[in-house]
Amino acid sequence: MIISYLLVLFKILLALLLAPGLVGYVRWLKARLQNRRGAPPWLPYYELSKLFGKEVVMSNNASWLFRVAPYIVFASAVAVTLLIPLIATDMPFDRVGDLLLVVYLLLLGTFFLALAGLDPGTAFGGMGASREMTVAAIAEPTIALAIFGLALGAGSTNLGRIVSATLAEPGVAISPGHLLAFVALFIVTLAETGRLPVDNPATHLELTMIHEAMVLEYSGRYLALIEWASWLKLLIFFALLANLFVPWGLAASHSPAALALGVIALVVKLAVLGAVVAIAETRVAKLRLFRVPELLSVSFVLALLAVTSSFLLK
C-alpha cells in the first residue's frame, strides 16, 4: 500500500517536472521549423523560477477570488494527473475517479480562471473570459463524448479499464470509433490548451487573445501557478491522446523495469505529439474568432459519430 502511494507521488512529480519541458520542446521545435534559432527547451523552468521570486502586484479592484483562483486552477490540474493513466495501468486513484470526474475537474479550473479574469473589472479580462467559456461550452462535452466512445467498448467509464480493454484487444485501436474519437479529442486539445488555430500562445495582441487575456492582471507566484497549470493541462491532454488510444508501453505491474519502460514510453509519445503540434502550428494560421465555434462543432460531430460507431459495432 505504501509503495502504491509512493508511486502516485512519483507520478505527480513526474507530470509537474515534464510539463514545462514539453512546452519548451514544442516552442523550440516550432522555431527550428521556422528557420529560427529559438529559445532552449529548458527556458520554461527558468521562467517559473523567476516568477516565483517576483513580487505580486494586484489591482485595487481585485477581491479574494482573484487570490484564490490560481491555487484552485493549479490544484485541479494536479488532481487530474491522479486520475489519468500516465505511466501504469493500475494505480490507487484510478479506481476513485472516471471520465466524468476528469471532465468536471478540467471545467472547474476553466471556470475559476474565467471568474478571475472578470474579477478586476478590466476590459481584456472580461473579453478573454467570455471567449474562454464559449470554447469550453463546446469543448468539454466533446471530451466526454470522445472518451465515452471508448468507454462503450470497454464497458466502463474508468480510464484505467479503458486502457486495459484496448491492451486486451489491440484491434479496436484502429476501429472507426477510436479513430474518430482521436481526431475529435485532438481538435479539442488544441482549443483547450490555447494552441493554433484556436489561440496563439505567443501573441501579444490583446484583441485576439483568449487565455492570455484572462491572466494579464496576474504577476509573481500567482502567474507562475497559472502558467504551470496551463502547461500541465497540455501534458494531460497529450497523455490522454497517447495512452487511451495507443496504450502500449504503459506498465502493467509496479516493478522498476516496467515503470522505467512506462516513463520512457510516455516521454516518446509526448515528443511525437509535440512534434505533430509544432508542425501543425507552422502550417496553419489562427482562425477568426467567429470561425472557432465552427471548428469545435466539427469536433463535437466527430465525437458523436465515434459514440454511434462504437455503439453499432459493439
Secondary structure as UniProt FT lines:
FT   HELIX           2..33
FT   TURN            34..35
FT   TURN            41..42
FT   HELIX           43..52
FT   TURN            60..61
FT   HELIX           64..83
FT   HELIX           92..95
FT   HELIX           99..118
FT   TURN            119..120
FT   HELIX           123..154
FT   HELIX           159..168
FT   HELIX           170..174
FT   HELIX           176..192
FT   TURN            193..194
FT   TURN            196..198
FT   TURN            201..202
FT   HELIX           206..208
FT   HELIX           211..214
FT   TURN            215..217
FT   HELIX           220..245
FT   TURN            248..249
FT   HELIX           256..283
FT   HELIX           289..291
FT   HELIX           292..313
//
